[in-house]
Amino acid sequence: MSIWLAAAMSAAMFAQPAPPATPPAEDGTTVDSLVVTARPAPEKEVIAAFVATIADETGNDRLGRWDRKICPGVVGLRADYARLLVDRIAETAVEIGLEVGEPGCKANMIVLATAESDKLANSMVKDYPEAFAKFDSGIRPSRRALKAFTTSKAAVRWWHVIARTTADGQRYQKGDQVRVRDVGRLRGGTRDDFDRVIIIMDASRIGTLRFASLADYIAMVGLAQVDPEAEITGVSSVLNLFADRAAGVEPPERMTDWDRAYLKGLYAARRDVRRGDAQEKDIARSMVDDLATPAEPGKD
């Protein structure tokens, strides 16, 4: 920062004053030319493949998302880094239309930093099975997925728990009587809302990374149920953070246009569908429009 500031001050000292502008003619109007550079539109098939690759369906074969409000909490990081991480998650959440709880709110997106993630994950699942909805097959992924969570060797692992929710937003427990609207071949009477998300970071496996990149990676997997085994090729995504580093490729510094477009599409997609493939089509259509928009003037 100090080097950049010194260079900026030096440049200002040696800058020559600009010549006075020529006043426009009283009876004329001067219009500067404006060049808008459009980004090449990605192929629809590539976008559809990206969506299908990273989307991880719930136990109800749909795509989950937060309803309205999230409250991120961080444990195990130095206070200043924890604040940066929470702020980045909050910033991204607001961009896609969510509300963020005030300081002191009950955390429903919990990020745990540890040097022993294997031990922590196993002890949490063993001691607090209800926190992972372990015994409720209707609102969780498979037992295979839970085992993959506890045995993962990834630097970051995550677990999303889905709340039982009617299509109108009423939460209920198994066995409760609730009123649901008429359902059809395409519309269901329930939807999949996140109840909580648990993310574990392993400090011994993360290594050297830009903290901004790591924060965006965590925000991405906390706001969307991403397949932890997804292999993304041919697309720039913050989800490639660790794969790019392992391959000797410079990873993205922050979320990419594709990442932001995916989140935007997810939170605009229909929620009361019978199957997640309808939501994936909604996301893909949204991403096609979003990624094909012209870039800002002067930018590619």
MIVEX-468566 format. One record per residue (C-alpha): residue number from 1; residue in one letter; x, y, z. Coordinates in steps of 0.2 Angstrom, whole numbers. Layout:
% MIVEX-468566
NODE  resi  resn     px     py     pz
NODE   NUM     A      X      Y      Z
...
% end
This chain:
% MIVEX-468566
NODE  resi  resn     px     py     pz
NODE     1     M      0      0      0
NODE     2     S     14     12      5
NODE     3     I     23      9    -12
NODE     4     W      7     12    -22
NODE     5     L      4     28    -12
NODE     6     A     22     34    -15
NODE     7     A     20     30    -34
NODE     8     A      4     39    -35
NODE     9     M     11     55    -26
NODE    10     S     26     55    -37
NODE    11     A     15     54    -53
NODE    12     A      5     68    -47
NODE    13     M     20     79    -43
NODE    14     F     27     77    -61
NODE    15     A     11     78    -70
NODE    16     Q      9     93    -82
NODE    17     P     -6    105    -81
NODE    18     A    -19    101    -94
NODE    19     P    -21    115   -107
NODE    20     P    -37    125   -104
NODE    21     A    -52    117   -113
NODE    22     T    -59    127   -129
NODE    23     P    -76    133   -125
NODE    24     P    -89    126   -136
NODE    25     A    -98    137   -149
NODE    26     E   -113    145   -143
NODE    27     D   -124    137   -157
NODE    28     G   -116    120   -157
NODE    29     T   -116    105   -146
NODE    30     T   -101     94   -143
NODE    31     V   -104     75   -140
NODE    32     D    -90     64   -136
NODE    33     S    -90     47   -144
NODE    34     L    -94     32   -134
NODE    35     V    -88     15   -138
NODE    36     V    -97      0   -129
NODE    37     T    -88    -17   -131
NODE    38     A    -99    -32   -129
NODE    39     R    -92    -47   -121
NODE    40     P    -93    -63   -132
NODE    41     A   -109    -72   -127
NODE    42     P   -104    -90   -121
NODE    43     E   -113   -104   -129
NODE    44     K   -129   -110   -120
NODE    45     E   -123   -128   -119
NODE    46     V   -107   -122   -109
NODE    47     I   -118   -113    -97
NODE    48     A   -130   -127    -95
NODE    49     A   -116   -139    -92
NODE    50     F   -108   -127    -79
NODE    51     V   -125   -126    -70
NODE    52     A   -127   -145    -70
NODE    53     T   -109   -148    -64
NODE    54     I   -109   -137    -49
NODE    55     A   -128   -138    -43
NODE    56     D   -130   -151    -29
NODE    57     E   -148   -156    -26
NODE    58     T   -155   -159     -9
NODE    59     G   -163   -175     -3
NODE    60     N   -179   -169    -12
NODE    61     D   -171   -168    -29
NODE    62     R   -172   -149    -29
NODE    63     L   -160   -134    -27
NODE    64     G   -160   -126    -10
NODE    65     R   -157   -108     -6
NODE    66     W   -159    -96      8
NODE    67     D   -176    -88     10
NODE    68     R   -173    -70     16
NODE    69     K   -161    -68     30
NODE    70     I   -144    -75     34
NODE    71     C   -133    -73     49
NODE    72     P   -115    -78     46
NODE    73     G   -103    -82     61
NODE    74     V    -85    -87     61
NODE    75     V    -75    -96     74
NODE    76     G    -57   -100     75
NODE    77     L    -50    -85     65
NODE    78     R    -42    -69     71
NODE    79     A    -55    -56     74
NODE    80     D    -50    -45     60
NODE    81     Y    -50    -59     47
NODE    82     A    -66    -65     54
NODE    83     R    -74    -48     52
NODE    84     L    -67    -47     34
NODE    85     L    -75    -64     30
NODE    86     V    -92    -60     38
NODE    87     D    -92    -43     28
NODE    88     R    -88    -52     12
NODE    89     I   -102    -65     14
NODE    90     A   -114    -51     19
NODE    91     E   -109    -41      4
NODE    92     T   -113    -55     -8
NODE    93     A   -129    -59      1
NODE    94     V   -135    -42     -1
NODE    95     E   -131    -42    -20
NODE    96     I   -143    -56    -23
NODE    97     G   -157    -49    -13
NODE    98     L   -155    -57      5
NODE    99     E   -155    -48     21
NODE   100     V   -141    -50     34
NODE   101     G   -144    -51     53
NODE   102     E   -138    -37     64
NODE   103     P   -122    -40     75
NODE   104     G   -127    -53     89
NODE   105     C   -140    -62     78
NODE   106     K   -141    -81     80
NODE   107     A   -129    -88     67
NODE   108     N   -136    -99     54
NODE   109     M   -121   -100     42
NODE   110     I   -106   -105     53
NODE   111     V    -88   -105     47
NODE   112     L    -76   -115     58
NODE   113     A    -57   -113     56
NODE   114     T    -46   -127     63
NODE   115     A    -30   -136     60
NODE   116     E    -39   -153     63
NODE   117     S    -54   -153     52
NODE   118     D    -56   -172     51
NODE   119     K    -57   -173     70
NODE   120     L    -69   -159     71
NODE   121     A    -81   -165     58
NODE   122     N    -82   -183     65
NODE   123     S    -85   -177     83
NODE   124     M    -98   -165     77
NODE   125     V   -108   -178     67
NODE   126     K   -106   -190     82
NODE   127     D   -110   -179     96
NODE   128     Y   -123   -168     87
NODE   129     P   -132   -178     74
NODE   130     E   -147   -168     74
NODE   131     A   -137   -153     68
NODE   132     F   -134   -162     52
NODE   133     A   -152   -169     50
NODE   134     K   -143   -186     51
NODE   135     F   -159   -196     54
NODE   136     D   -171   -187     43
NODE   137     S   -170   -193     25
NODE   138     G   -183   -181     19
NODE   139     I   -172   -165     22
NODE   140     R   -154   -170     19
NODE   141     P   -143   -178      6
NODE   142     S   -139   -197      7
NODE   143     R   -129   -206     21
NODE   144     R   -115   -207      7
NODE   145     A   -114   -188      7
NODE   146     L   -113   -187     25
NODE   147     K    -99   -200     25
NODE   148     A    -90   -190     12
NODE   149     F    -92   -174     23
NODE   150     T    -83   -183     38
NODE   151     T    -70   -191     27
NODE   152     S    -66   -177     16
NODE   153     K    -48   -172     13
NODE   154     A    -52   -155      6
NODE   155     A    -46   -138     13
NODE   156     V    -64   -133     14
NODE   157     R    -79   -144     17
NODE   158     W    -98   -139     19
NODE   159     W   -115   -146     24
NODE   160     H   -132   -139     21
NODE   161     V   -147   -143     31
NODE   162     I   -164   -140     23
NODE   163     A   -179   -134     33
NODE   164     R   -196   -142     29
NODE   165     T   -206   -128     21
NODE   166     T   -222   -126     11
NODE   167     A   -222   -117     -5
NODE   168     D   -229   -102      4
NODE   169     G   -215   -101     16
NODE   170     Q   -223   -110     31
NODE   171     R   -210   -121     41
NODE   172     Y   -216   -137     48
NODE   173     Q   -210   -153     56
NODE   174     K   -213   -171     51
NODE   175     G   -230   -176     56
NODE   176     D   -237   -158     57
NODE   177     Q   -253   -154     48
NODE   178     V   -251   -139     36
NODE   179     R   -261   -132     23
NODE   180     V   -254   -132      5
NODE   181     R   -260   -125    -11
NODE   182     D   -265   -136    -26
NODE   183     V   -250   -144    -34
NODE   184     G   -248   -150    -52
NODE   185     R   -237   -159    -63
NODE   186     L   -224   -145    -63
NODE   187     R   -228   -136    -46
NODE   188     G   -225   -144    -29
NODE   189     G   -232   -140    -12
NODE   190     T   -216   -138     -4
NODE   191     R   -199   -129     -7
NODE   192     D   -181   -132     -1
NODE   193     D   -175   -118     11
NODE   194     F   -158   -118     20
NODE   195     D   -160   -120     39
NODE   196     R   -142   -119     42
NODE   197     V   -125   -121     34
NODE   198     I   -109   -128     42
NODE   199     I    -92   -124     34
NODE   200     I    -76   -131     40
NODE   201     M    -59   -124     35
NODE   202     D    -43   -133     38
NODE   203     A    -29   -121     41
NODE   204     S    -16   -135     38
NODE   205     R    -23   -138     20
NODE   206     I    -27   -121     14
NODE   207     G     -9   -115     12
NODE   208     T     -5    -99      5
NODE   209     L    -19    -90     -4
NODE   210     R    -26    -72     -5
NODE   211     F    -38    -70      9
NODE   212     A    -51    -61     -3
NODE   213     S    -51    -77    -14
NODE   214     L    -54    -88      0
NODE   215     A    -68    -77      7
NODE   216     D    -77    -77    -10
NODE   217     Y    -75    -96    -11
NODE   218     I    -83    -98      6
NODE   219     A    -97    -85      2
NODE   220     M   -101    -95    -14
NODE   221     V   -102   -112     -5
NODE   222     G   -112   -104      9
NODE   223     L   -125    -96     -2
NODE   224     A   -127   -110    -14
NODE   225     Q   -127   -129    -12
NODE   226     V   -112   -133    -23
NODE   227     D   -107   -151    -27
NODE   228     P    -90   -153    -17
NODE   229     E    -85   -166    -31
NODE   230     A    -88   -154    -45
NODE   231     E    -74   -153    -58
NODE   232     I    -76   -137    -68
NODE   233     T    -66   -135    -84
NODE   234     G    -65   -122    -97
NODE   235     V    -74   -109    -86
NODE   236     S    -66    -96    -74
NODE   237     S    -74    -98    -57
NODE   238     V    -68    -95    -39
NODE   239     L    -74   -113    -36
NODE   240     N    -58   -118    -45
NODE   241     L    -47   -110    -32
NODE   242     F    -39   -125    -25
NODE   243     A    -39   -135    -42
NODE   244     D    -30   -120    -51
NODE   245     R    -17   -119    -38
NODE   246     A    -13   -137    -38
NODE   247     A    -12   -136    -57
NODE   248     G      0   -121    -56
NODE   249     V    -13   -109    -63
NODE   250     E    -16    -92    -56
NODE   251     P    -33    -94    -48
NODE   252     P    -46    -80    -49
NODE   253     E    -44    -66    -36
NODE   254     R    -63    -65    -32
NODE   255     M    -79    -72    -38
NODE   256     T    -80    -71    -57
NODE   257     D    -94    -66    -68
NODE   258     W    -99    -84    -70
NODE   259     D   -100    -86    -51
NODE   260     R   -111    -70    -48
NODE   261     A   -122    -75    -63
NODE   262     Y   -125    -92    -55
NODE   263     L   -130    -85    -38
NODE   264     K   -141    -72    -47
NODE   265     G   -150    -85    -57
NODE   266     L   -152    -97    -42
NODE   267     Y   -160    -83    -32
NODE   268     A   -172    -79    -46
NODE   269     A   -176    -97    -51
NODE   270     R   -193   -104    -46
NODE   271     R   -194   -112    -29
NODE   272     D   -210   -123    -30
NODE   273     V   -205   -134    -44
NODE   274     R   -206   -153    -43
NODE   275     R   -188   -157    -48
NODE   276     G   -172   -147    -48
NODE   277     D   -169   -149    -67
NODE   278     A   -182   -135    -69
NODE   279     Q   -173   -124    -58
NODE   280     E   -157   -127    -67
NODE   281     K   -165   -122    -83
NODE   282     D   -171   -106    -75
NODE   283     I   -153   -103    -69
NODE   284     A   -145   -106    -86
NODE   285     R   -157    -94    -95
NODE   286     S   -153    -81    -82
NODE   287     M   -135    -83    -85
NODE   288     V   -136    -83   -104
NODE   289     D   -144    -66   -102
NODE   290     D   -132    -60    -89
NODE   291     L   -116    -65    -97
NODE   292     A   -121    -58   -114
NODE   293     T   -124    -40   -108
NODE   294     P   -112    -27   -114
NODE   295     A    -97    -23   -104
NODE   296     E    -95     -6    -96
NODE   297     P    -87      7   -108
NODE   298     G    -68      6   -109
NODE   299     K    -69    -12   -102
NODE   300     D    -68    -29   -111
% end
